[in-house]
């Protein structure tokens, strides 16, 4: 018992030490991966190729030490690099890997963030149905966890996808209003501006109140300029939609002014899709002003950017189809391999079961043999003991008979001597003519002789009877 307690104590201490060692190990890995992440963040502003090299190093390092969080982080950062490089397919693939890894380690927050980024990327490629699948995953987590930050993103995505998939105006505005409410709760000004921008766009797209659209867009511009004056993406979006609103209100001068401002911001970013939308709106504004030559120039630029976007989308579609085909092939091969493995495991398990069964039956036979052998041995031993006991009993009986015979022999030896003396005494009394004494002596002798004969037949004589006999014997002697 004492040894068991000591052993359990040693095991418990080892487990604590091992746990502490793992914690320290994870802490060291986290520090190293985070430090690489800081270097990458700086490189992404200067040298994307160098940033990609550093991320791949971080990925290899995390894989070597099986640091899953680091692997997920590396894939997520790689997605950002690929996105900047314009490689949308690689970006989405990396984000999917990142989401899967975070989900495997039950970090549902980061998994949701990755799914939201996947959704945004797919939205940019006009893959609205596919994008919806990922935003639903993220929204499910956000609702369960009451994660306000992610609820802003998911409701925003529901709104913008709703516009593209021709959902009702009420559905779109309802989701964008929720995004606005959650942004206010979170006190996130930029996201608030984003939701206002999108509400303004929805009013324009659904031909609702253009005045309300302009008010919402101006509010968004005010917030962005105050918080992030160099946020060219959001400012470009706001001015583009202001241009559209004024165009629909037939205020072409204001529309052209806001359109030019939008182009300025998108040119800074070199944002192809934004420039295509801006030139599309610009050609219509200029045509409405009768500036057909400038409208044709804008149309040419629109086609140029449209071709670039179309080519990117086409490349993306082809890459996606190829990826899906390869995935299906890999899945089929994996399923075949798994089926073979399962069959092998089943056969192995059957053989194992047969072996265990054979060993068990052999063990039972062995135990039964041992049991019967011991029983046979015990029976034989009992027979021998019984036989020995019977022999001992016979031997004791014979010894007893021998002792009795010796006793009888001794008594028989004593009797002739005593009888001879007694008869001499009687003869002597008769010769001396002492008749009465001779008669008395003869009477006592006959009594003694009778009692002696009676006692010699008995194996046990009481002390009193023996004493009486001796007394009589002494009297005669």
Secondary structure, 3 states (H helix, E strand, C coil): CHHHHHHHHHHHHHHHHHHHHHHHHHHHHHHHHHHHHHHHHHHCCCCHHHHHHHHHHHHHHHHHCCCHHHHHHHHHHHHHHHHHHCCHHHHHHHHHHHHHHHHHCCCHHHHHHHHHHHHHHHHHCCCHHHHHHHHHHHHHHHHHHCCHHHHHHHHHHHHHHHHHCCCCHHHHHHHHHHHHHHHHHHCCHHHHHHHHHHHHHHHHHCCCCHHHHHHHHHHHHHHHHHHCCCCHHHHHHHHHHHHHHHHHCCCHHHHHHHHHHHHHHHHHHCCHHHHHHHHHHHHHHHHHCCCHHHHHHHHHHHHHHHHHHHHHHHHHHHHHHHHHHHHHHHHHHHHHHHHHHHHHHHHHHHHHHHHHHHHHHHHHHHHHHHHHHHHHHHHHHHHHHHHHHHHHHHHHHHHHHHHHHHHHHHHHHHHHHHHHHHHHHHHHHHHCCCHHHHHHHHHHHHHHHHHHHHHHCCCCCCHHHHHHHHHHHHHHC
